[in-house]
Amino acid sequence: MTNGQEQGHRSARNGLSALARDARGNVLALMAAGMFPLAGMVGGAVDLSRMYIVKTKLQHACDAGALAGRKAMGAGVWTQANGMPNATAERFFAANIGQNPYGANGLEHEFNESAGRVTGTASADVPMTLMRIFGFEERTITVSCDAEMRLPNTDVMFVLDVTGSMGSKATSSDSETKMVALRRAVKCFYEIVARLDTDATCDGGAPSGGTGDQVQIRFGFVPYNTNVNVGRLLPTAYLADRWSYQSREPRYASRQEWQLQSSSTNPRQNVSYPNVRSSDCTQANATALNTSNTQTNGNERTVTETRYTRTGWTSSTSHAGTCQGYSETTTSRYQYVTVTEFSQWRYDLIEHPVAGLKNGPTAWNGSIELPLGSNGTNRTVAWDGCIEERQTVTGTNFTPIPDDAIDLDIDRVPDNAASRWGPLLRSAIYTRYSGGNYTRNRVETASDLDNNSSYSCPTESRKMAPWTDAGGFSSYVNSLTPNGNTYHDIGLLWGARLLSPTGLFASENAVTPQGGEIERHLIFMTDGDTVTHNFGYSAYGVPWYDRRNVASPGTANNGSFNNEVNARFDAICSAVKNQNVTLWVISFGNGSNATTEGRLEDCATPGRYFTARSSSALQATFRQIADQISALRLTN
């Protein structure tokens, strides 16, 4: 190698070393190498953000459709003739998703219903942008949604007017009576809330599926007219053992007489009577010959009697003959005794023993025996379950409720005589009519006086219960019949008692078996004004006689005390609302005057008063209440 060649090689090596040591020459190559992964990172972030936004949009649209469809469905079925529930769901989905949201396409969605629950699915294809350089063309996004009408744990107490006027029509154009309309409206309410099909034909079709076991839904009933039928729902200790009635009791008188104690007769002995005339041996004289002997020793007497009886005739001549016969001797012993026998009746306020109706701690008998029969003998007195109220006071102002008005205390558990109830015993009542007038004075007579009081006892009330059997619910509602006068106070009072979480049935009503809170609703429906009568046997006795809840009920058999009942009703309304109960009030038909309707509106929780002038309006009102106490919510 020449010096020139060696010098060239040395220069080349030095140039390469210098290039390796100079970083400025590597930037372009490094940037070219890093652009590819950087594009993937940025593109992925952008496309993932678009996918998230599209999914959120899809979810909102799906939810909106499910909620709207379920609301449109109401208490009916999904496949209604007009297709409105599904069409509503579709419309709300479209309004919320828009056209090709964020470049998404291929939108698909579907809504279905089962057991009152609307479910939906929705999907969309999201085209990729920068991620396309990695071979990712698009991604499909899918969401699901569902919605149902779901109540919280709920108790609903129906307090229903079943008075005689409910047997008429609300309007002349109605095809059914008010009672028939009420039965249907209550059953349609049940279909909405319980999601079970009754025997009623309701607007919106038949529901199914129930409410499941995640929520407790219970219903109770207090049908009322003059009275309420609640006695057999109570423990037997809650009713008194003795109760006073406008009734009667037998009075007795005493006298003394000889009474036969024993008697014996000796065997017959044959005898003959010679030389007698034929006329002396006839049938008429057959027992003419008798002898007797009486011995008395203090209160005892012995009588010995010998009787001779002729039995036949023989004759040897035409003028005389012989009679054949026999004799017998009877010895009888008597005692001088005092006899007590029915003398007359005492008609007054009479206390009768009623403990015989009790059959253990919780069971009841249907009747008792009282000495009200002929001449003071026992007679069966039936009990249908209606009750007389506990201690009260008279008056027309119960704000605040007086301490002595124990009857108006919703929660008071009986603990003494004043706080216990008594059984209504219709056939133990007697009204007193003397000298051409009714009297409140005692009457003593041997005559049987009549009972001229009127009486009605409605269908037995029901405590709060799940009523998961729609057939049983229908049967009970169908048993409601119109009869009697209108005493609003007693109906509302017992509706509150059976619903209260802190009273007679606190152990059943306070919380669910799992300890859950309960929302409480009381629905009070009436078709008219308060109607009372002096001789109507009610929860406070026969008012003209007893005057327990009214001081001056007017003339006998021709007066009323509506103001007293209305005052009590007002006080109970306030007490119910103070228990955190939503009080719904419905005035049905045109039987209530303006004053009554004002009172009913004041009774209701604000915004919870309704008027329903016709049968169809009543069903719509119950439906509206059912919808309001239901809570429409997403369940996913």
C-alpha positions in Angstrom: 0.0 0.0 0.0 1.4 3.3 -0.9 1.4 6.3 1.3 -1.4 7.8 -0.7 -3.7 4.8 -0.3 -3.2 4.6 3.4 -3.9 8.2 3.8 -7.2 7.8 1.9 -8.4 4.9 4.1 -7.6 6.9 7.2 -9.7 9.8 6.0 -12.7 7.6 5.3 -12.7 6.1 8.7 -12.5 9.5 10.3 -15.5 10.7 8.3 -17.6 7.7 9.4 -16.7 8.2 13.0 -17.6 11.9 12.9 -21.0 11.0 11.3 -21.7 8.6 14.1 -20.9 11.1 16.7 -23.2 13.8 15.2 -27.0 13.3 16.5 -28.3 16.0 14.2 -28.3 13.6 11.4 -30.7 11.0 13.2 -33.8 13.2 13.8 -35.5 12.6 10.5 -35.0 8.8 10.7 -36.3 8.7 14.3 -39.4 10.8 13.4 -40.2 8.5 10.5 -39.9 5.5 12.8 -42.1 7.0 15.5 -45.0 8.3 13.4 -46.6 4.9 13.0 -47.2 4.0 16.7 -48.1 7.7 17.4 -50.8 7.6 14.8 -52.2 4.5 16.5 -52.3 6.1 19.9 -54.0 9.3 18.7 -56.4 7.5 16.4 -57.4 5.0 19.0 -58.2 7.8 21.5 -60.3 9.7 19.0 -62.2 6.6 17.9 -62.7 5.3 21.4 -64.1 8.7 22.4 -66.5 8.6 19.5 -67.6 5.0 20.4 -68.2 6.1 24.0 -70.3 9.1 22.9 -72.3 7.0 20.5 -72.9 4.4 23.2 -74.1 7.1 25.6 -76.4 8.4 23.0 -77.8 5.0 22.3 -78.4 4.3 26.0 -80.2 7.6 26.5 -82.5 6.9 23.5 -83.1 3.3 24.6 -84.0 4.4 28.1 -86.3 7.2 26.8 -88.1 4.7 24.5 -88.6 2.1 27.3 -89.9 4.7 29.8 -92.3 6.3 27.2 -93.6 2.9 26.0 -94.2 1.7 29.6 -96.0 4.9 30.5 -98.1 4.7 27.3 -99.0 1.1 28.2 -100.3 2.2 31.6 -102.3 -0.6 33.2 -103.1 -2.2 29.9 -101.2 -4.6 27.6 -98.3 -3.9 25.2 -100.2 -5.2 22.1 -103.1 -2.7 22.3 -105.2 -2.4 19.2 -103.8 1.0 18.3 -100.3 -0.1 18.9 -99.7 3.0 20.9 -97.2 1.7 23.5 -94.7 0.4 21.0 -95.2 3.3 18.6 -94.6 5.7 21.5 -91.4 3.9 22.4 -90.2 4.1 18.8 -91.0 7.8 18.6 -89.1 8.6 21.7 -86.1 6.6 20.6 -85.9 8.4 17.3 -86.2 11.8 18.9 -83.3 11.1 21.3 -80.9 9.4 18.9 -81.0 11.8 15.9 -79.7 11.1 12.4 -76.3 9.3 12.2 -75.0 10.4 15.6 -71.3 11.2 15.4 -71.1 9.4 12.1 -72.7 6.2 13.3 -74.8 4.2 11.0 -76.7 0.9 10.8 -79.0 1.9 13.7 -81.2 -0.9 14.9 -83.5 -1.1 17.9 -86.4 -3.2 19.3 -88.8 -3.0 22.3 -90.7 -5.8 24.0 -92.9 -6.3 27.1 -93.3 -9.1 29.6 -95.3 -9.1 32.8 -95.5 -5.3 32.7 -91.8 -4.8 32.1 -90.7 -3.1 28.9 -87.2 -4.1 27.6 -85.3 -2.8 24.7 -82.0 -3.2 22.8 -80.3 -0.8 20.4 -77.1 -1.0 18.3 -75.1 1.2 15.9 -72.0 0.8 13.7 -69.3 3.3 14.4 -66.8 3.7 11.4 -63.2 4.1 12.5 -61.1 7.1 11.4 -57.3 7.0 12.0 -57.6 3.3 13.2 -58.4 2.4 9.6 -54.6 2.4 8.9 -54.4 -0.6 11.2 -57.2 -2.4 9.5 -60.1 -1.6 11.8 -63.0 -0.4 9.6 -65.8 -0.1 12.2 -67.1 -1.3 15.5 -70.7 -2.2 16.5 -72.0 -0.7 19.8 -75.0 -2.5 21.6 -77.0 -1.4 24.7 -80.0 -2.7 26.5 -82.7 -1.0 28.7 -85.8 -1.8 30.6 -88.5 0.0 32.6 -91.5 -0.9 34.7 -94.1 0.6 36.9 -92.8 -0.2 40.3 -94.3 0.7 43.6 -92.5 1.0 46.8 -93.8 -1.1 49.7 -97.4 0.2 49.7 -100.5 -0.3 51.8 -103.8 0.8 50.2 -107.0 1.0 52.5 -110.3 1.3 50.7 -113.0 3.0 52.8 -116.1 2.6 50.6 -119.6 4.0 51.0 -122.1 1.1 50.6 -125.2 2.9 51.7 -128.6 2.5 50.1 -128.2 5.3 47.6 -125.4 3.3 46.0 -128.1 1.1 44.5 -129.1 3.9 42.2 -127.4 5.4 39.1 -124.9 8.3 39.2 -126.5 9.8 36.1 -129.5 8.8 34.1 -127.2 8.1 31.1 -125.2 5.4 33.0 -126.0 1.8 32.2 -125.2 0.6 35.7 -125.8 1.5 39.3 -123.2 3.3 41.4 -122.4 0.0 43.3 -121.7 -1.9 40.1 -119.5 1.0 38.9 -117.7 1.0 42.2 -116.9 -2.7 42.1 -115.5 -2.4 38.6 -113.4 0.7 39.5 -111.9 -0.9 42.5 -111.0 -4.1 40.6 -109.4 -2.0 37.8 -107.4 -0.1 40.4 -106.2 -3.5 41.7 -105.2 -4.6 38.2 -103.0 -1.5 37.7 -101.3 -1.8 41.1 -101.1 -5.5 41.6 -100.6 -6.4 38.0 -103.2 -9.3 38.2 -106.3 -9.8 36.1 -109.7 -9.7 37.8 -113.1 -10.5 36.4 -113.7 -6.8 35.4 -113.4 -5.4 31.9 -111.0 -2.5 32.4 -109.7 0.2 30.0 -106.3 -0.8 28.5 -106.7 -4.6 28.6 -105.8 -7.3 31.1 -102.5 -7.2 33.0 -100.4 -10.2 34.1 -97.3 -11.2 36.0 -97.9 -9.6 39.4 -95.4 -7.4 41.2 -92.9 -10.1 42.1 -91.4 -10.6 45.6 -89.2 -7.6 45.7 -92.0 -5.3 46.9 -94.9 -5.7 49.3 -98.3 -4.5 48.0 -101.3 -4.8 50.4 -104.9 -3.9 50.3 -107.6 -3.5 53.0 -111.3 -2.7 53.1 -113.8 -1.0 55.3 -117.2 -0.9 53.7 -119.5 1.4 55.7 -123.1 2.5 56.0 -124.7 3.1 59.4 -122.1 0.7 60.9 -118.9 -1.1 60.2 -118.3 -4.9 60.4 -115.0 -5.2 62.2 -115.7 -7.2 65.4 -114.3 -10.6 64.3 -111.0 -8.9 63.1 -110.2 -8.1 66.7 -108.7 -10.2 69.5 -111.5 -11.3 71.9 -109.9 -9.3 74.7 -110.7 -6.1 72.9 -114.5 -6.6 73.4 -116.2 -6.3 76.8 -117.7 -9.3 78.7 -120.8 -7.4 79.6 -122.6 -4.6 77.6 -125.7 -2.5 78.1 -128.5 -2.3 75.5 -131.9 -0.8 75.1 -133.4 -4.2 75.8 -135.5 -6.1 78.3 -135.2 -8.5 81.2 -137.8 -10.8 82.8 -139.3 -10.0 86.2 -140.6 -12.9 88.3 -143.3 -13.3 91.1 -143.5 -15.9 93.8 -146.5 -18.0 95.2 -146.9 -21.2 97.3 -148.7 -24.4 96.3 -148.9 -28.1 97.1 -146.9 -30.0 94.6 -147.1 -33.8 94.1 -143.9 -35.5 95.1 -144.9 -39.2 94.7 -147.9 -41.5 94.1 -148.6 -45.3 94.4 -151.7 -47.4 93.7 -152.5 -50.8 95.3 -153.6 -53.8 93.1 -157.3 -53.9 92.3 -159.7 -55.9 94.5 -163.0 -57.3 93.1 -166.2 -56.2 94.8 -170.0 -56.8 94.2 -173.1 -54.7 95.0 -176.2 -56.9 95.5 -179.8 -55.7 95.4 -179.2 -52.5 93.4 -181.3 -51.0 90.8 -180.2 -51.2 87.2 -180.1 -47.4 87.0 -177.4 -47.4 89.8 -175.1 -49.6 87.7 -174.9 -47.4 84.6 -171.7 -45.9 83.1 -172.5 -42.5 84.6 -172.4 -44.0 88.1 -169.4 -46.2 87.5 -167.2 -44.3 89.9 -169.7 -42.9 92.3 -168.4 -44.6 95.4 -165.1 -43.0 96.6 -163.5 -42.5 100.0 -160.4 -40.5 100.9 -158.2 -39.7 103.9 -155.8 -36.6 104.2 -153.1 -36.3 106.7 -151.0 -33.1 106.9 -147.6 -32.8 108.8 -146.0 -29.3 108.4 -145.1 -28.8 104.7 -145.9 -32.4 103.8 -149.4 -33.9 103.1 -150.4 -37.5 102.4 -153.7 -38.3 100.7 -155.1 -41.8 100.6 -158.0 -42.3 98.2 -160.1 -45.4 97.6 -162.1 -45.6 94.4 -164.8 -48.2 93.7 -165.6 -48.8 90.1 -168.7 -50.7 88.7 -168.1 -52.9 85.7 -171.2 -55.1 85.1 -174.9 -55.9 85.9 -176.8 -59.1 86.6 -180.5 -59.3 87.5 -182.7 -62.1 89.0 -185.9 -59.9 88.9 -187.0 -57.0 87.0 -186.4 -54.7 89.9 -183.1 -55.6 91.6 -179.8 -57.2 90.7 -176.1 -57.2 91.4 -173.3 -54.9 90.1 -169.8 -56.3 89.7 -166.7 -54.1 90.1 -163.4 -53.5 91.8 -161.7 -51.1 94.2 -158.3 -49.5 94.2 -156.5 -47.4 96.7 -154.0 -44.6 95.8 -151.6 -43.0 98.2 -150.1 -39.6 97.2 -147.6 -37.4 98.9 -147.5 -33.6 98.4 -145.1 -30.8 99.5 -145.9 -27.2 100.1 -143.4 -25.2 98.0 -142.7 -21.7 96.7 -143.1 -21.3 93.0 -141.4 -18.5 91.1 -142.9 -17.7 87.7 -142.7 -15.0 85.0 -144.6 -11.9 85.9 -143.7 -9.2 83.4 -140.9 -7.5 81.4 -138.7 -4.6 82.5 -137.8 -2.5 79.4 -134.8 -0.3 80.0 -131.1 0.1 79.5 -130.2 -3.5 80.4 -126.7 -5.0 80.9 -126.4 -8.4 79.3 -123.5 -10.9 79.5 -121.8 -11.2 76.0 -118.6 -13.1 76.9 -120.3 -16.2 75.3 -119.4 -14.8 71.9 -115.7 -15.3 72.7 -114.0 -18.6 71.7 -110.4 -18.3 72.8 -108.0 -15.4 72.2 -108.9 -14.8 68.5 -111.9 -16.9 67.5 -115.6 -15.9 67.8 -119.0 -17.6 68.1 -121.8 -16.5 66.0 -124.5 -16.2 68.8 -125.2 -16.3 72.5 -128.2 -17.3 74.6 -130.1 -14.5 76.4 -133.3 -14.7 78.5 -135.3 -12.8 75.9 -137.7 -15.6 74.8 -141.3 -16.3 75.8 -141.8 -15.8 79.6 -138.1 -15.1 80.1 -136.8 -18.3 78.5 -133.5 -18.3 76.7 -133.4 -17.3 73.1 -130.6 -17.4 70.5 -129.2 -14.0 69.7 -127.1 -13.8 66.6 -124.1 -11.6 66.1 -123.0 -10.5 62.6 -119.8 -8.8 63.5 -120.7 -5.2 63.8 -119.7 -3.4 66.9 -120.7 -0.6 69.3 -118.1 2.0 69.9 -116.2 2.6 73.2 -116.5 5.6 75.5 -117.2 9.0 73.9 -118.6 12.5 74.6 -121.3 14.5 72.9 -120.6 17.7 71.0 -120.0 19.4 67.7 -116.4 20.5 68.2 -113.6 18.0 68.3 -110.6 20.3 67.6 -108.7 19.2 69.5 -110.2 15.8 70.3 -111.2 15.6 74.0 -109.4 13.1 76.2 -112.7 11.5 77.1 -113.6 10.8 73.5 -111.7 7.5 73.5 -113.6 6.4 70.5 -111.8 9.0 68.4 -108.4 7.7 69.4 -107.2 5.8 66.4 -104.3 4.0 68.1 -105.6 3.3 71.7 -105.3 -0.4 72.5 -108.1 -1.4 74.9 -106.8 -1.6 78.5 -109.9 -1.0 80.6 -113.7 -1.1 80.4 -114.0 2.4 78.9 -111.6 1.5 76.0 -113.3 -1.8 74.9 -115.9 -2.3 72.3 -119.2 -4.1 72.5 -121.1 -6.3 70.0 -124.1 -4.9 68.1 -126.9 -7.3 68.9 -129.9 -6.4 66.7 -132.3 -8.9 68.2 -131.6 -7.8 71.8 -132.9 -4.3 71.1 -136.4 -3.2 72.1 -137.8 0.3 71.7 -140.3 1.5 74.4 -143.7 2.6 73.3 -146.1 3.5 76.2 -149.3 5.6 76.3 -149.2 6.3 72.6 -145.7 7.7 72.7 -142.1 6.5 72.7 -140.5 7.0 76.1 -137.0 6.9 77.5 -138.4 5.9 80.9 -138.5 2.4 82.2 -141.5 0.4 81.1 -142.8 -2.7 83.0 -145.4 -4.7 81.3 -146.2 -8.3 80.5 -146.6 -7.4 76.8 -144.0 -8.0 74.1 -142.9 -4.6 72.8 -141.5 -4.3 69.3 -138.1 -3.2 68.1 -138.8 -0.2 65.8 -135.1 0.8 65.3 -133.6 0.4 61.8 -130.4 -1.6 61.3 -127.8 -2.5 58.7 -124.5 -4.2 59.0 -122.3 -4.1 55.8 -119.9 -6.7 54.4 -117.2 -7.7 56.9 -114.1 -5.4 56.7 -110.6 -6.8 55.8 -107.3 -6.1 57.4 -104.2 -5.2 55.3 -103.3 -8.3 53.2 -101.4 -9.0 49.9 -104.4 -10.3 48.0 -102.3 -12.2 45.5 -105.4 -14.2 44.4 -107.2 -12.0 41.9 -110.2 -14.3 42.1 -110.5 -13.8 45.8 -110.2 -10.1 45.4 -113.0 -10.0 42.8 -115.3 -12.2 45.0 -114.9 -9.9 48.0 -115.5 -6.8 46.0 -118.6 -8.4 44.4 -120.0 -9.0 47.9 -120.4 -5.3 48.5 -124.1 -4.4 48.6 -126.0 -1.1 49.1 -128.0 -0.7 52.3 -128.4 1.7 55.3 -127.7 5.3 56.0 -124.5 7.3 55.7 -122.3 7.7 58.7 -118.9 8.9 57.3 -117.2 9.1 60.7 -117.4 5.4 61.6 -116.1 4.3 58.2 -113.1 6.6 58.1 -112.3 5.9 61.8 -112.0 2.1 61.2 -110.2 2.6 57.9 -107.5 4.5 59.9 -107.4 1.9 62.6 -106.8 -1.0 60.3 -104.2 0.9 58.4 -102.3 2.5 61.3 -98.7 1.4 61.9 -98.8 2.4 65.6 -102.1 1.1 66.8 -104.2 -2.1 67.1 -102.3 -3.9 64.4 -98.8 -2.3 64.8 -97.1 -5.7 64.7 -98.5 -6.3 61.2 -98.4 -2.8 59.8 -95.3 -1.0 61.1 -92.8 -2.4 58.6 -92.6 -5.3 56.1 -91.4 -8.7 57.3 -88.0 -7.7 56.0 -88.0 -4.5 57.9 -88.8 -2.2 55.0 -90.6 1.1 55.1 -94.2 1.3 53.9 -96.0 4.1 52.1 -99.7 4.3 53.2 -102.7 5.5 51.2 -106.3 5.6 52.3 -108.9 6.0 49.5 -112.3 7.3 50.9 -115.2 7.2 48.5 -118.8 8.4 49.1 -121.8 9.3 47.0 -123.5 11.7 49.3 -124.2 13.8 52.3 -124.2 12.5 55.9 -127.6 10.9 56.7 -128.4 10.0 60.3 -131.6 8.9 62.1 -132.6 8.8 65.7 -133.9 5.3 65.6 -131.0 3.8 63.5 -129.2 1.3 65.7 -125.6 2.4 65.2 -122.1 2.1 66.8 -123.4 4.4 69.5 -126.6 2.5 70.3 -130.1 3.8 69.4 -129.3 7.5 69.5 -132.7 8.8 70.7 -132.4 6.5 73.7 -128.7 6.2 74.4 -127.5 9.7 73.5 -123.9 8.7 73.7 -122.6 10.8 70.8 -125.5 13.3 70.5 -127.0 15.3 73.3 -130.3 16.3 71.6 -131.2 14.1 68.7 -134.7 15.7 68.1 -138.1 14.1 68.4 -138.5 10.4 68.7 -138.2 8.5 65.4 -138.2 11.7 63.5 -134.8 13.5 64.0 -131.2 13.4 63.0 -127.8 14.5 64.2 -125.8 15.2 61.0 -123.7 18.0 62.6 -122.3 15.7 65.3 -121.2 13.1 62.8 -119.7 15.7 60.5 -117.7 17.2 63.4 -116.3 13.8 64.2 -115.5 13.1 60.6 -113.5 16.4 60.4 -111.5 15.5 63.4 -110.7 12.0 62.1 -109.6 13.5 58.7 -107.0 15.5 60.5 -105.9 12.6 62.7 -105.4 10.4 59.6 -103.2 13.0 57.8 -101.1 13.5 60.9 -100.2 9.8 60.7 -98.3 10.5 57.4 -101.0 8.8 55.4 -102.0 10.1 52.0 -105.7 10.6 52.2 -107.5 10.4 48.8 -111.2 11.4 48.8 -113.6 10.9 45.9 -117.1 12.4 45.7 -119.1 10.1 43.4 -122.3 11.2 41.5 -124.3 14.3 42.3 -125.7 13.3 45.7 -123.5 15.7 47.7 -124.3 19.3 48.3 -121.7 22.1 48.1 -121.1 22.1 51.8 -120.4 18.4 51.8 -118.0 18.6 48.9 -116.2 21.4 50.6 -115.8 19.2 53.7 -114.6 16.3 51.6 -112.0 18.4 49.9 -110.8 19.8 53.2 -110.5 16.2 54.4 -108.2 15.1 51.6 -104.5 15.5 51.5 -103.9 18.7 49.4 -104.3 17.9 45.7 -105.9 14.5 46.4 -109.6 15.3 46.1 -111.6 14.2 43.1 -115.2 14.4 41.8 -116.6 11.7 39.6 -120.0 12.4 38.2 -120.5 9.2 36.2 -119.6 5.6 36.2 -116.9 6.1 33.6 -115.5 9.0 35.5 -115.2 6.9 38.6 -113.1 4.3 36.8 -110.9 7.1 35.4 -110.5 8.6 38.8 -109.4 5.3 40.4 -107.0 4.8 37.5 -105.6 8.3 38.0 -105.0 7.6 41.6 -103.4 4.2 40.8 -101.0 5.9 38.3 -100.1 8.6 40.8 -99.1 6.2 43.6 -97.1 4.1 41.2 -93.5 5.2 40.4 -92.3 4.7 36.9 -88.6 4.0 36.9 -85.7 2.3 35.0 -84.8 -1.0 36.4 -81.5 -1.7 34.7 
